[in-house]
Amino acid sequence: MSDMITLFEDEETSKIRYISFIGGANFRFDLAIIQTDRFFGKKLVISIQSGRTGIIGPDDLEEPGFLEGTFQLKEEEAQELYQYLIQVV
């Protein structure tokens, strides 16, 4: 017998957007942005390059250091990512 406890298990259809772009400072980003009924309207953003994931809404983007910490980016890289995400989140 297993000691595993399932807290929930749901299945849903989600909208997934894949995007690759290079910003003005030549940083490349490869992202998967998942829109789901979970996360209170926020989107699940996955960096395909690093595997790092964030649950992001517009309010999170305004938090100082949020993108740097979530995706382990330098300030300049985070600014480029911010410029894209502010349009789609």
C-alpha positions in Angstrom: 0.0 0.0 0.0 1.3 3.5 -0.9 1.7 6.4 1.4 0.9 8.8 -1.4 -2.1 11.1 -0.8 -3.6 12.7 -3.8 -4.8 16.2 -3.0 -6.7 16.7 -6.3 -6.6 15.5 -9.9 -8.4 17.4 -12.6 -8.2 17.4 -16.3 -9.0 20.4 -18.5 -8.3 21.9 -21.9 -5.8 24.7 -21.8 -4.6 27.3 -24.3 -0.8 27.1 -24.8 1.2 29.8 -26.6 4.8 29.1 -27.7 7.0 32.1 -28.4 10.7 32.5 -29.2 12.1 36.0 -29.5 15.3 38.0 -29.3 15.2 41.3 -27.6 17.0 44.5 -28.5 20.1 43.5 -26.4 20.2 40.1 -28.2 18.9 38.0 -25.4 16.9 35.0 -26.6 13.8 33.7 -24.9 11.9 30.5 -25.6 8.7 30.4 -23.7 5.5 28.4 -23.2 2.6 30.5 -21.8 -0.3 28.4 -20.5 -3.7 29.9 -19.9 -5.8 27.8 -17.7 -8.8 28.1 -15.3 -6.4 27.6 -12.4 -4.2 30.2 -10.8 -6.8 32.9 -10.4 -6.4 34.3 -13.9 -2.7 34.3 -13.9 -0.7 32.5 -16.6 1.9 29.7 -16.2 5.0 30.9 -17.9 7.7 28.3 -18.6 11.2 29.1 -19.9 12.0 26.3 -22.2 15.7 27.0 -22.0 16.1 26.8 -18.3 12.9 24.9 -17.2 12.1 27.6 -14.7 8.4 28.3 -14.2 6.4 31.2 -12.9 2.7 31.8 -12.2 2.5 35.4 -13.4 -0.2 38.1 -13.5 0.2 41.8 -14.3 0.6 42.6 -10.5 3.6 40.2 -10.3 5.4 42.0 -13.2 5.4 45.2 -11.2 7.1 43.6 -8.2 10.8 44.6 -8.1 13.1 41.7 -8.8 10.3 39.3 -9.5 11.4 38.2 -13.0 15.1 38.2 -12.0 14.3 35.8 -9.1 11.8 33.6 -10.8 13.8 33.0 -14.0 17.3 33.7 -12.6 18.0 36.6 -15.0 20.2 39.6 -15.0 18.4 43.0 -14.7 18.8 43.7 -18.4 17.5 40.3 -19.5 14.6 40.7 -17.1 13.7 44.0 -18.6 13.5 42.5 -22.1 11.3 39.7 -20.8 9.1 42.3 -19.0 8.6 44.2 -22.2 7.1 41.1 -23.8 5.2 39.7 -20.9 3.5 43.0 -20.1 1.7 42.7 -23.5 0.4 39.1 -23.0 -0.1 38.5 -19.3 
